Amino acid sequence: MKKLNIYPIQKVLIVFTLCFMALSLQTAQAQITFDDDADDEVPAAPIDGFIGLGIAAGAYYGIKKIRSTKT
């Protein structure tokens, strides 16, 4: 296994990037709030059977693509 040469400035940048990502994660997980008079019980777009069909088609395409690149 080849050893990676990581310079001190790269270590500082990696630590800074990880800290920045960890601190910004809380903002990304924030939930929106509705006013009391908002009708938030009815979904804006109903999920129907085409979601399952799209997932199945995507899985088939992905498996076909992986098998064709291995041969």
KOLBA-577578 format. One record per residue (C-alpha): residue number from 1; residue in three letters; x, y, z. Coordinates in steps of 0.001 Angstrom, whole numbers. Each point is the difference from the previous one (the first is absolute). Example, Ala and Ser with C-alpha at 12.3 -4.5 7.8 and 13.67 -1.06 7.14 Angstrom:
! residues 2
NODE num residu       X       Y       Z
NODE   1    ala   12300   -4500    7800
NODE   2    ser    1370    3440    -660
END
This chain:
! residues 71
NODE num residu       X       Y       Z
NODE   1    met       0       0       0
NODE   2    lys    1362    3396    -960
NODE   3    lys     412    2558    2775
NODE   4    leu   -1554    3400    -639
NODE   5    asn    2144    3069     517
NODE   6    ile   -2148    2550    1817
NODE   7    tyr    1658    3329     679
NODE   8    pro    -786    2051    3141
NODE   9    ile   -1990    2601   -1965
NODE  10    gln   -2139   -2771   -1454
NODE  11    lys    -693   -1311    3509
NODE  12    val   -1107    3471    1082
NODE  13    leu   -2288     347   -3019
NODE  14    ile   -1528   -3433     588
NODE  15    val    -689     781    3666
NODE  16    phe   -1419    3428    -898
NODE  17    thr   -2269   -1530   -2644
NODE  18    leu   -1272   -2707    2358
NODE  19    cys    -691    2555    2744
NODE  20    phe   -1822    2276   -2436
NODE  21    met   -2149   -2870   -1258
NODE  22    ala    -808   -1145    3542
NODE  23    leu   -1045    3492    1069
NODE  24    ser   -2126     625   -3089
NODE  25    leu   -1839   -3313     352
NODE  26    gln   -2384    1350    2623
NODE  27    thr   -1294    2647   -2413
NODE  28    ala    -599   -2595   -2691
NODE  29    gln   -2174   -2086    2347
NODE  30    ala   -2252    2871    1046
NODE  31    gln   -3736    -549    -429
NODE  32    ile   -2330    2586   -1469
NODE  33    thr   -2934    1185    2058
NODE  34    phe   -3496     784   -1184
NODE  35    asp   -2403    2624    1264
NODE  36    asp   -2941   -1241    2054
NODE  37    asp   -2432     567   -2876
NODE  38    ala    2014   -2032   -2563
NODE  39    asp   -1507   -3255   -1270
NODE  40    asp    3054   -2235     297
NODE  41    glu   -1885   -3306     188
NODE  42    val    -559    -418   -3758
NODE  43    pro    3181    -687   -2014
NODE  44    ala     661    2365   -2878
NODE  45    ala     899   -2825   -2386
NODE  46    pro   -1367   -3487     663
NODE  47    ile    2421   -2897    -300
NODE  48    asp   -1369   -2544   -2413
NODE  49    gly    1105   -3262   -1627
NODE  50    phe    2358    1668   -2448
NODE  51    ile    2567     497    2791
NODE  52    gly     394   -3775     392
NODE  53    leu     122    -434   -3759
NODE  54    gly    2730    2645    -273
NODE  55    ile    2051   -1647    2752
NODE  56    ala    -328   -3401   -1688
NODE  57    ala    1008    1439   -3384
NODE  58    gly    2969    1792    1543
NODE  59    ala    1148   -3148    1787
NODE  60    tyr    -291   -2020   -3220
NODE  61    tyr    1954    2612   -1945
NODE  62    gly    2681     210    2703
NODE  63    ile     465   -3778     168
NODE  64    lys     118    -228   -3781
NODE  65    lys    2610    2791    -107
NODE  66    ile    2173   -1645    2687
NODE  67    arg    -104   -3385   -1727
NODE  68    ser     911    1485   -3392
NODE  69    thr    3076    1802    1365
NODE  70    lys    1365   -3147    1731
NODE  71    thr     188   -2042   -3210
END
